[in-house]
Amino acid sequence: MTVDGYFAWILVGLSVLIFIALVLGFLYMVYGKEETEEIED
C-alpha cells in the first residue's frame, strides 16, 4: 500500500468517526433534553 492510500484510509476513518459523533450528539440534544425536563423539580 502506498503512502497516499494509507493516509486516504486514515482520512476516511476519521470522517466516519466524526460523522458518528455528530449523529450521536444530535440525538443526545434531541432526546436528552426530554428526559432531563422530567427530572427537574
MOGI-V80605 format. One record per residue. N is the residue number from 1. OMEGA is omega in degrees with one decimal (* if undefined). D_LAST is the distance of its C-alpha to the last C-alpha in Angstrom with 2 decimals. Layout:
BEGIN
n->N omega->OMEGA d_last->D_LAST
n->N omega->OMEGA d_last->D_LAST
END
This chain:
BEGIN
n->1 omega->-179.5 d_last->59.02
n->2 omega->179.1 d_last->59.48
n->3 omega->178.7 d_last->57.28
n->4 omega->178.9 d_last->56.22
n->5 omega->179.8 d_last->55.11
n->6 omega->179.7 d_last->53.21
n->7 omega->177.0 d_last->51.21
n->8 omega->178.6 d_last->50.70
n->9 omega->176.5 d_last->49.04
n->10 omega->179.0 d_last->46.85
n->11 omega->178.2 d_last->45.73
n->12 omega->179.5 d_last->45.10
n->13 omega->178.2 d_last->43.04
n->14 omega->178.8 d_last->40.95
n->15 omega->179.2 d_last->40.46
n->16 omega->179.8 d_last->39.24
n->17 omega->178.4 d_last->36.80
n->18 omega->178.7 d_last->35.45
n->19 omega->178.9 d_last->35.15
n->20 omega->179.9 d_last->33.21
n->21 omega->178.5 d_last->30.85
n->22 omega->179.0 d_last->30.28
n->23 omega->179.3 d_last->29.65
n->24 omega->177.2 d_last->27.15
n->25 omega->178.1 d_last->25.36
n->26 omega->178.9 d_last->25.32
n->27 omega->178.2 d_last->23.97
n->28 omega->179.3 d_last->21.18
n->29 omega->-177.2 d_last->20.26
n->30 omega->-173.7 d_last->20.43
n->31 omega->-179.6 d_last->18.83
n->32 omega->-179.0 d_last->16.61
n->33 omega->-179.4 d_last->14.37
n->34 omega->-179.1 d_last->13.91
n->35 omega->-177.5 d_last->12.69
n->36 omega->179.1 d_last->10.21
n->37 omega->-179.5 d_last->8.63
n->38 omega->-176.3 d_last->7.99
n->39 omega->-176.8 d_last->6.48
n->40 omega->-179.0 d_last->3.82
n->41 omega->* d_last->0.00
END
